[in-house]
Amino acid sequence: MLNRRGFMWGAATSVGATAVLSSGKASAAAEATPSLNVLYPNQDGARFDTSYYRSTHIPLAMKVMKATSVMLIEGVPMGATPAPFVMIAHFKFASSEAMSAALADPAMAEVRADVAKFTDIKPTVMLGKSL
């Protein structure tokens, strides 16, 4: 018999693993929510000003993109192993059209230019859908 508690704990604590657990049943009619995910890989000697990021950059990004929400995930080390990412920002949008409009907004140039004020890490950007 599979020890699910041990399996889920192992999956959730593995480096780079992401687990979303829910006690509710998934609705077949539920639609995926479009998302924009910005990942800042952890690099030795890199600069990342978390305070500026949270107090200035994220409010600017939310104002320009008009996302419905943002979840910030700050990486933490697992013992002696550093986190693979310094920060991940998960922006959700009401629709694919809303996300496309946000990315096409000329004010996004200001958001991109602001990145240099808090980090020297080149972020990875991934479009996605939250289930």
C-alpha positions, -999 to +999 in steps of 0.1 A: +000+000+000+013+034-010+021+057+020+005+089+006+015+111+035+051+101+031+049+104-006+034+139-006+059+151+021+088+138+000+074+154-032+068+187-014+102+189+002+122+179-029+143+207-044+123+224-070+091+205-063+058+223-062+027+207-047-008+221-044-030+201-022-067+206-018-093+188+003-121+197-021-130+180-053-120+196-086-148+209-106-149+197-142-165+230-153-138+252-136-118+272-162-081+277-160-070+312-150-044+328-173-012+337-155+021+355-160+049+340-140+082+359-134+110+337-119+143+351-106+169+323-106+192+323-075+227+331-086+258+335-064+266+372-059+234+384-075+216+415-061+179+414-052+163+441-031+132+424-017+120+455+001+120+476-031+105+448-050+075+444-026+070+481-019+076+497-053+079+473-082+050+450-075+025+479-070+038+494-103+033+461-121-002+456-107-012+492-117+000+487-152-011+451-158-044+453-139-039+417-129-066+403-106-040+391-081-004+384-075+012+358-053+049+363-043+069+333-034+103+340-018+128+311-021+142+298+012+172+274+015+166+238+024+194+232+049+227+238+031+210+238-003+202+273-016+167+279-030+166+275-068+148+309-071+152+341-052+116+351-060+086+340-081+058+363-089+025+346-100+001+372-116-034+361-124-057+376-149-095+376-155-091+364-191-066+357-218-076+390-234-069+409-202-034+393-200-027+401-237-038+437-232-015+440-202+015+427-221+007+450-251+004+481-229+032+506-237+035+513-200+051+478-196+083+494-208+083+513-175+078+480-155+107+463-174+130+493-169+122+493-132+138+457-128+173+472-128+165+492-097+161+460-075+181+432-092+208+423-117+192+389-123+177+383-157+142+369-150+126+340-167+090+348-178+065+320-184+029+324-195+006+298-179-027+288-166-037+283-130-059+253-125 
